[in-house]
Amino acid sequence: MRNASVWGTKMLYILGAGAQARETFEVCRALGRASDVHGFVEERSRRAGTRLRGVPILDATAVASLPPEARFIAAIGSPLRRRFIQDLEGQGRRFESLVEPSARVGAEVAVGEGSLVAAGAVLTTDVQVGRHVLVNVGATLHHDCTVGDYTTLGPGARLAGRVRIGAGAWIGMGANVLSGVTVGDGACVGAGALVNRDIPPGMLAYGVPARPVRPMERKDWENLA
């Protein structure tokens, strides 16, 4: 596997404190890094000062006081995480990539900074995963796939060979994308869909076979968070 961030920090912060954050903490535990997690960070947090898995929940305003060696991993399901991440990057903050030990990641696979590959995922060969991508449990990416930045692949999603997924897209749980198909930037593919033709950018598509239904709206993304 190439290009994933190198471990080196003992001070890791998880963005978010919901279900995806708990799953991300389990990835850290599987990697023997649970003790490296120093906090869960939420924007406008109502739970700041409480604990999750024995780890403090912090409001995002606390990030400014963290030392420069602190690293982050985003654990917010919706691609709306992009703005939170970019705010932190604008402050000079860096992100780590995490790959759960049971995932099978080929030697010729590139995983970008800040991305997470969950348990049981399979990335075969010549796969390019962008920055801040969530590859959920049991997702499968076959040869020559490309996944854009800030995209979420749901549990059990399957990409056949030469699939192109744009930036900020969402591929739902158990969706199947056939060989050579492109899913555009900001598109959303519903759970269980069979995608056998290109999906235009920004569109919601679902069904067997999947068909574009309407443009995605902000409230749609908020419901996926």
C-alpha positions in Angstrom: 0.0 0.0 0.0 1.3 3.4 -1.0 0.9 7.0 0.2 -1.1 6.5 3.4 0.0 8.7 6.3 2.8 7.2 8.4 2.1 6.5 12.0 4.2 8.7 14.2 2.0 10.5 16.5 0.8 9.4 19.9 -1.8 12.1 19.9 -4.7 11.3 17.6 -8.1 13.1 17.6 -11.3 11.7 16.0 -13.6 14.3 14.3 -17.1 13.4 15.3 -18.6 11.6 18.3 -21.3 9.6 16.7 -21.6 6.0 15.4 -18.9 6.4 12.8 -16.6 7.8 15.5 -17.2 4.8 17.7 -16.4 2.5 14.7 -13.2 4.5 14.1 -12.2 4.1 17.7 -12.6 0.3 17.2 -10.2 0.5 14.2 -7.7 2.3 16.5 -8.2 -0.5 19.1 -7.6 -3.2 16.5 -4.4 -1.4 15.5 -3.2 -1.3 19.2 -3.7 2.5 19.1 -6.6 3.1 21.5 -4.4 4.8 23.9 -3.3 7.2 21.2 -6.8 8.6 20.9 -6.9 11.8 23.1 -10.2 13.1 22.1 -13.4 13.2 20.0 -13.9 16.6 18.4 -17.4 18.0 17.6 -18.5 21.3 16.2 -20.8 23.3 18.5 -20.7 20.3 20.8 -23.4 19.9 23.5 -21.4 17.0 25.0 -18.0 18.8 25.5 -16.6 17.8 28.8 -18.2 14.3 28.8 -16.5 11.1 27.7 -17.0 8.5 25.0 -15.2 5.2 25.4 -13.4 6.8 28.3 -12.0 9.6 26.0 -12.9 13.3 26.4 -15.3 14.9 23.9 -14.0 18.3 22.9 -15.6 21.3 21.2 -13.9 22.2 17.9 -12.8 25.5 19.5 -10.4 23.6 21.6 -8.3 22.5 18.6 -6.5 25.8 18.6 -4.9 24.9 21.9 -3.7 21.5 20.9 0.0 21.0 20.2 1.3 20.9 16.6 2.1 17.2 16.7 -1.6 16.3 17.1 -3.1 14.5 14.2 -6.7 14.0 13.1 -9.0 11.4 11.4 -12.5 12.3 10.3 -15.3 10.0 11.4 -18.4 11.8 10.0 -20.3 9.7 7.5 -21.6 12.4 5.2 -19.3 14.1 2.7 -20.3 17.3 4.4 -17.2 16.6 6.6 -15.3 18.4 3.9 -15.8 21.8 5.4 -14.7 20.7 8.9 -11.6 19.1 7.5 -10.7 22.1 5.3 -11.2 24.4 8.3 -8.6 22.4 10.2 -6.2 22.1 7.3 -6.4 25.9 7.0 -5.1 26.0 10.5 -2.1 23.8 9.4 -3.5 20.7 11.0 -2.5 17.2 9.6 -4.5 14.0 9.2 -3.6 10.3 9.4 -4.9 7.4 7.5 -6.1 4.2 9.2 -6.4 0.7 7.8 -8.0 -1.9 10.0 -5.8 -5.0 10.2 -8.4 -7.4 8.7 -8.7 -5.3 5.5 -6.9 -6.6 2.5 -5.0 -3.8 0.7 -2.8 -4.7 -2.3 0.7 -3.5 -2.6 -0.2 -1.3 -5.6 -3.0 0.5 -3.8 -2.7 4.2 -2.9 -4.7 5.5 0.1 -4.7 9.2 0.6 -4.1 11.2 3.8 -7.0 11.1 6.3 -8.7 8.1 4.7 -10.1 5.2 6.7 -10.3 1.6 5.5 -12.5 -0.5 7.8 -12.6 -4.1 8.7 -13.0 -6.7 6.0 -12.6 -4.2 3.1 -10.8 -5.5 0.0 -8.8 -3.2 -2.3 -7.2 -5.4 -4.9 -4.7 -3.8 -7.2 -4.0 -0.5 -8.9 -6.7 1.2 -6.8 -6.5 4.9 -6.1 -8.3 6.1 -3.0 -8.3 9.9 -2.5 -8.0 12.0 0.7 -10.5 11.8 3.6 -12.4 8.8 2.1 -14.4 6.4 4.2 -14.2 2.8 3.0 -16.7 1.1 5.2 -16.8 -2.5 6.5 -16.7 -5.2 3.8 -16.5 -2.8 0.8 -14.7 -4.2 -2.2 -12.8 -2.2 -4.8 -11.5 -4.2 -7.7 -8.7 -3.4 -10.2 -8.1 0.1 -11.5 -10.8 1.8 -9.5 -10.5 5.5 -8.5 -12.3 7.1 -5.6 -12.3 10.9 -5.2 -11.7 12.9 -2.1 -14.3 13.0 0.7 -16.3 10.1 -0.7 -18.1 7.5 1.5 -18.4 3.9 0.4 -21.1 2.2 2.5 -20.8 -1.3 4.2 -20.6 -4.0 1.6 -20.5 -1.6 -1.4 -18.8 -3.3 -4.4 -17.0 -1.6 -7.2 -16.0 -3.7 -10.2 -13.0 -3.0 -12.3 -12.2 0.5 -13.7 -15.0 2.2 -11.8 -14.6 6.0 -11.3 -16.2 7.6 -8.2 -16.0 11.4 -8.1 -15.3 13.6 -5.1 -17.8 14.0 -2.3 -20.0 11.1 -3.5 -21.9 8.5 -1.5 -22.2 4.9 -2.4 -24.9 3.3 -0.2 -24.7 0.0 1.7 -24.6 -3.0 -0.6 -24.6 -1.0 -3.8 -23.0 -2.6 -6.8 -21.2 -0.5 -9.5 -20.4 -2.4 -12.7 -17.1 -2.3 -14.6 -16.2 1.0 -16.3 -19.0 3.0 -14.8 -18.5 6.6 -13.6 -20.4 8.1 -10.6 -20.0 11.9 -10.7 -18.9 14.3 -8.1 -21.4 14.8 -5.3 -23.7 12.0 -6.5 -25.5 9.7 -4.1 -26.2 6.0 -5.0 -28.9 4.4 -2.8 -28.4 1.2 -0.8 -28.7 -2.0 -2.8 -28.6 -0.2 -6.1 -27.2 -1.8 -9.3 -25.3 0.9 -11.2 -24.8 -0.2 -14.8 -24.5 3.3 -16.4 -22.9 6.6 -15.5 -24.5 8.7 -12.9 -24.2 12.5 -13.4 -22.7 14.7 -10.8 -24.9 15.8 -7.9 -27.7 13.4 -8.6 -29.5 10.9 -6.4 -29.8 7.5 -8.0 -31.3 4.3 -6.8 -32.9 1.1 -8.0 -32.1 -2.0 -10.0 -30.9 -0.9 -12.4 -30.1 2.5 -10.8 -31.5 5.6 -12.4 -31.0 9.3 -11.6 -34.0 10.6 -9.7 -33.3 14.2 -8.7 -30.5 16.5 -7.7 -29.2 16.1 -4.2 -30.0 18.8 -1.7 -28.1 19.9 1.5 -30.8 18.4 3.7 -30.2 15.0 2.0 -26.6 15.1 2.9 -27.4 16.2 6.5 -29.6 13.1 6.8 -26.6 10.9 5.8 -24.4 12.5 8.5 
